[in-house]
Amino acid sequence: MSEITEKNSPIISKKIDKFFVGLADAFNFVKRFFQEVWFPPYEFREILRQCYEIGYRSLPLISLTGFIVGIVFTNQSRPSLSEFGAASWLPALISIAIIRAMGPLVTALIAAGKVGSSIGAEIGSMKVTEQIDAMEVSAINPFKYLVVTRTIATTLMIPILVLYVDFVALMGSFINVNQNELVSLSTFFVQVFEAISFLDVFSSLIKSLVFGFTIGIVGCYKGYNSSNGTEGVGKAANASVVMSMFLIFIEELLALQIVNAIRYA
């Protein structure tokens, strides 16, 4: 009995041991993704379907959010610039803020809430109803069909959505600036493109790829490892959103440090 007790006793504590076991499982899950993604069968039809679900069906929510962000940020920035007589710098300020940070971050957070929860709930429900086991019996690789396809789709679509949100947010900002400062469309976008650099756009797209991968892989991981019936599906959807958002903020912080180091090197 003493040997059994020693084997079952935690190394540090139950919570810490559980954390590191979960970390190892997540690492193995990501590792398996990179092993599976390069080899056939390539589920192109499912990838296209997921791109449609993730990209096209997110457009109404993303459009409204981006438009509101552009208007609100412009209104919030105007008083501060006007105090120093620098209201003419408003288009440049808005473009820098949206392209460098707000566009990718807002898009990723909206997608984490909408897409991440959907992926976690969908795969979680398939897990608890044993549909994934049935796919294995049918000689279908469920990891390839469910995880790889959705992660590729989010990785590809989030950068496209970010570019779209950037444009919509800038148009919202232009409408506000045009009404208050009577700036023309051509003048507005000349100032916008003068303020941003290639590094700003490139770093924004790279961040978007990382955000998209994070949303996809976290949603798939939480759904793929869900249990305890319908309660587990709800927990998987909730955990997908929370963990995705947390990792997105961490990645944003790291990306900011790296880009600033390159910019001011």
Secondary structure, DSSP 8 states (H G I E B T S, - for coil): -HHHHHHHS-SS-HHHHHHHHHHHHHHHHHHHHHHHTTSS---HHHHHHHHHHHTGGGHHHHHHHHHHHHHHHHHHHHHHHHHTT-GGGHHHHHHHHIIIIIHHHHHHHHHIIIIIHHHHHHHHHHHHTTHHHHHHHTT--HIIIIIIHHHHHHHHHHHHHHHHHHHHHHHHHHHHHHHHH---HHHHHHHHHHH--HHHHHHHHHHHHHHHHHHHHHHHHHHHT--SHHHHHHHHHHHHHHHHHHHHHHHHHHHHHHHHHHHT-
